Amino acid sequence: MKKEAHLKKSISEIECENRRVLFVCIGNTCRSPMATEILLQILRKKGIKNYDVECFGVNPYYPDNREVKELRERAVKDLLGDIIWMQKHVPKGIREAKPKPRDVLVVLDKSILSDLLEQLDGIEPSLSILVFDISDPFMNGPGAYQSSCRQLKQAIEDNLERIINE
């Protein structure tokens, strides 16, 4: 009986645990932080709360380049009008993510999929993986960042149900 109560509590805790959406790009400096900011703002506007949104890179770029930081923040502000999270961003590698079965992994560049899977050796088979092909704006000026930001917003909006219901 005691074991059953403990088991029920564990299942209940699992059900209440936030699901995570993990955006992944190459360096975790451009696309994945912009995607994180965009999804956070969309979820906030829709009143959806039980998701943690994070971002990672397969080859994170340290330290975060000031010019890149300014370009990505400007692109998001121009598109959405505000930033709620991105100023706190620090690039990190996908190995730090430790994906769980309920997580949704959104890969922003199909060319990194094999590297990603290699780094996540022993990945949970039940992990949901979505692959977008968003152009990489890294060090290509404001127009490239704005274009990538628009592509991200469109891809996230078009796939929102898949992202949050996988």
C-alpha positions as CSV (number, residue, x, y, z in Angstrom):
1,M,0.0,0.0,0.0
2,K,2.8,2.4,0.9
3,K,4.5,1.6,-2.4
4,E,1.3,2.3,-4.4
5,A,0.9,5.7,-2.7
6,H,4.6,6.5,-3.5
7,L,4.1,5.4,-7.1
8,K,0.9,7.5,-7.5
9,K,2.8,10.5,-6.2
10,S,5.6,10.0,-8.6
11,I,3.2,9.7,-11.5
12,S,1.3,12.9,-10.4
13,E,4.6,14.8,-10.1
14,I,5.6,13.7,-13.6
15,E,2.2,14.9,-15.0
16,C,2.7,18.3,-13.3
17,E,6.3,18.7,-14.6
18,N,6.7,21.3,-17.3
19,R,7.4,20.0,-20.7
20,R,10.5,21.5,-22.3
21,V,11.0,22.8,-25.8
22,L,14.7,22.8,-26.7
23,F,15.8,24.8,-29.8
24,V,19.1,23.8,-31.2
25,C,21.3,25.5,-33.8
26,I,25.1,25.5,-34.4
27,G,26.5,28.0,-32.0
28,N,23.6,29.0,-29.8
29,T,24.2,32.6,-30.6
30,C,21.6,33.5,-33.3
31,R,18.7,31.3,-34.4
32,S,18.1,29.3,-31.2
33,P,18.0,32.3,-28.8
34,M,15.7,34.1,-31.3
35,A,13.4,31.1,-31.5
36,T,13.3,30.8,-27.8
37,E,12.3,34.4,-27.4
38,I,9.7,34.1,-30.1
39,L,8.1,31.0,-28.6
40,L,8.1,32.5,-25.1
41,Q,6.3,35.5,-26.3
42,I,3.8,33.4,-28.3
43,L,3.1,31.2,-25.3
44,R,2.7,34.3,-23.0
45,K,0.2,35.9,-25.4
46,K,-1.8,32.7,-25.5
47,G,-1.7,32.2,-21.8
48,I,0.1,28.9,-22.1
49,K,2.3,28.3,-19.0
50,N,3.4,24.7,-18.6
51,Y,6.4,24.9,-20.9
52,D,10.0,25.6,-20.3
53,V,11.7,26.9,-23.5
54,E,15.5,26.6,-23.7
55,C,18.1,26.8,-26.4
56,F,21.4,25.1,-27.1
57,G,24.1,24.7,-29.8
58,V,26.0,21.7,-31.1
59,N,29.1,23.8,-31.1
60,P,28.4,26.7,-28.8
61,Y,30.3,29.9,-29.4
62,Y,31.9,31.5,-26.3
63,P,31.8,34.2,-25.4
64,D,28.7,35.6,-26.9
65,N,29.8,38.2,-29.4
66,R,28.5,41.7,-28.6
67,E,27.6,42.5,-32.2
68,V,25.7,39.2,-32.7
69,K,23.9,39.8,-29.4
70,E,22.8,43.3,-30.6
71,L,21.8,42.1,-34.0
72,R,19.6,39.2,-32.7
73,E,18.0,41.5,-30.1
74,R,17.3,44.2,-32.7
75,A,15.8,41.7,-35.1
76,V,13.4,40.3,-32.4
77,K,12.5,43.8,-31.2
78,D,11.8,44.9,-34.7
79,L,9.5,41.9,-35.3
80,L,7.8,41.5,-31.9
81,G,8.2,45.0,-30.3
82,D,9.9,43.8,-27.1
83,I,12.2,41.3,-25.5
84,I,11.3,39.3,-22.3
85,W,14.1,36.9,-22.0
86,M,16.9,37.2,-24.5
87,Q,19.2,39.7,-22.6
88,K,20.0,36.9,-20.1
89,H,21.1,34.4,-22.8
90,V,24.5,32.7,-22.5
91,P,25.5,30.2,-25.2
92,K,25.5,26.5,-24.0
93,G,26.0,23.1,-25.5
94,I,23.3,20.5,-26.2
95,R,25.0,18.0,-23.8
96,E,23.9,20.3,-21.0
97,A,20.3,19.9,-22.0
98,K,19.9,16.2,-20.9
99,P,16.8,15.7,-22.9
100,K,13.9,13.8,-21.3
101,P,11.2,11.7,-23.0
102,R,8.6,14.5,-22.7
103,D,10.9,17.1,-24.3
104,V,10.5,18.4,-27.8
105,L,13.7,19.1,-29.7
106,V,13.5,21.6,-32.5
107,V,16.5,21.5,-34.7
108,L,16.9,24.8,-36.7
109,D,19.4,23.6,-39.3
110,K,19.0,20.2,-40.9
111,S,22.8,20.0,-41.5
112,I,23.5,19.6,-37.8
113,L,21.1,16.7,-37.2
114,S,23.8,13.9,-37.4
115,D,26.1,15.9,-35.1
116,L,23.3,16.5,-32.7
117,L,22.3,12.8,-32.6
118,E,26.0,11.8,-32.1
119,Q,26.3,14.2,-29.1
120,L,23.1,12.9,-27.6
121,D,24.2,9.3,-27.8
122,G,21.6,7.1,-26.2
123,I,18.9,9.6,-26.8
124,E,15.4,8.7,-25.6
125,P,13.5,7.0,-28.4
126,S,10.3,8.7,-27.3
127,L,11.8,12.2,-27.6
128,S,10.0,14.3,-30.3
129,I,12.3,15.9,-32.8
130,L,11.2,18.5,-35.3
131,V,13.6,19.8,-38.0
132,F,13.3,23.3,-39.5
133,D,15.7,24.7,-42.1
134,I,16.3,28.3,-41.0
135,S,19.0,30.3,-42.7
136,D,22.0,31.1,-40.5
137,P,22.5,34.8,-40.1
138,F,25.8,34.6,-38.2
139,M,27.9,37.6,-38.9
140,N,25.9,38.5,-42.0
141,G,24.5,41.9,-40.9
142,P,21.1,43.2,-39.8
143,G,19.1,42.1,-42.9
144,A,20.2,38.4,-42.4
145,Y,19.1,38.5,-38.8
146,Q,15.8,40.1,-39.6
147,S,15.2,37.5,-42.3
148,S,16.0,34.6,-40.0
149,C,13.9,36.0,-37.3
150,R,10.9,36.2,-39.7
151,Q,11.5,32.7,-40.9
152,L,11.6,31.5,-37.2
153,K,8.4,33.2,-36.3
154,Q,6.6,31.8,-39.4
155,A,8.0,28.2,-38.7
156,I,7.0,28.4,-35.0
157,E,3.5,29.7,-35.8
158,D,3.0,27.1,-38.6
159,N,4.1,24.3,-36.3
160,L,2.9,25.5,-32.9
161,E,0.5,22.7,-32.4
162,R,3.2,20.2,-33.2
163,I,5.7,21.9,-30.9
164,I,3.5,22.1,-27.8
165,N,1.5,18.9,-28.4
166,E,4.1,16.4,-29.5
